[in-house]
Amino acid sequence: MTAQKKITKKALLEKASGLGMKGVQNLKKINLIHAIQTTEGNSPCFLQIKNCAVEPCLYRFECQR
């Protein structure tokens, strides 16, 4: 099992770029994650659901702390 760690804003911006998202550089981290989730067709649920059971999720480690 690999140790999980917080996702950096740089990594999020790279992911957003890979998804073709524009104009997201100035978003706060939580808003950037929500924008990525929406672009991927998911609910923008980061830090919104306690005891979330969705796996796998790239943001789970940071979200369900």
C-alpha positions as CSV (number, residue, x, y, z in Angstrom):
1,M,0.0,0.0,0.0
2,T,1.4,3.4,-1.0
3,A,1.3,6.3,1.3
4,Q,-1.1,9.0,0.2
5,K,-0.4,12.7,0.5
6,K,-2.0,16.0,-0.2
7,I,-2.4,16.9,-3.8
8,T,-0.5,20.0,-4.8
9,K,-2.1,22.9,-6.7
10,K,0.6,22.4,-9.4
11,A,-0.6,18.8,-9.9
12,L,-4.2,20.0,-10.0
13,L,-3.4,22.6,-12.6
14,E,-1.6,20.0,-14.7
15,K,-4.7,17.7,-14.5
16,A,-6.9,20.7,-15.4
17,S,-4.7,21.4,-18.4
18,G,-4.9,17.8,-19.5
19,L,-8.7,18.1,-19.4
20,G,-8.5,21.2,-21.6
21,M,-9.7,23.5,-18.8
22,K,-8.8,27.2,-19.3
23,G,-8.7,30.1,-17.0
24,V,-8.4,28.1,-13.7
25,Q,-5.0,29.3,-12.5
26,N,-6.4,31.8,-10.1
27,L,-9.0,29.5,-8.5
28,K,-8.5,28.5,-4.9
29,K,-7.6,24.8,-4.5
30,I,-11.0,23.7,-3.3
31,N,-12.7,25.5,-6.2
32,L,-10.2,24.0,-8.7
33,I,-11.0,20.5,-7.4
34,H,-14.7,21.2,-7.8
35,A,-14.1,22.5,-11.3
36,I,-12.1,19.4,-12.2
37,Q,-14.7,17.1,-10.7
38,T,-17.5,18.8,-12.7
39,T,-15.4,18.7,-15.9
40,E,-14.9,14.9,-15.4
41,G,-18.7,14.5,-15.1
42,N,-18.7,14.0,-11.3
43,S,-20.4,15.7,-8.5
44,P,-18.3,18.6,-7.1
45,C,-18.4,16.9,-3.7
46,F,-14.9,17.6,-2.3
47,L,-15.2,18.4,1.4
48,Q,-19.0,18.2,1.1
49,I,-19.8,14.7,2.2
50,K,-18.9,13.2,5.6
51,N,-18.1,9.5,5.6
52,C,-18.0,9.3,1.9
53,A,-17.8,5.7,0.6
54,V,-16.8,6.5,-3.0
55,E,-13.6,4.7,-4.0
56,P,-11.4,5.1,-5.9
57,C,-11.2,8.9,-5.5
58,L,-8.1,11.0,-6.2
59,Y,-9.1,13.4,-3.5
60,R,-10.2,11.0,-0.8
61,F,-7.1,11.3,1.5
62,E,-7.5,15.0,1.7
63,C,-11.2,15.1,1.7
64,Q,-12.0,12.5,4.4
65,R,-9.3,13.7,6.9
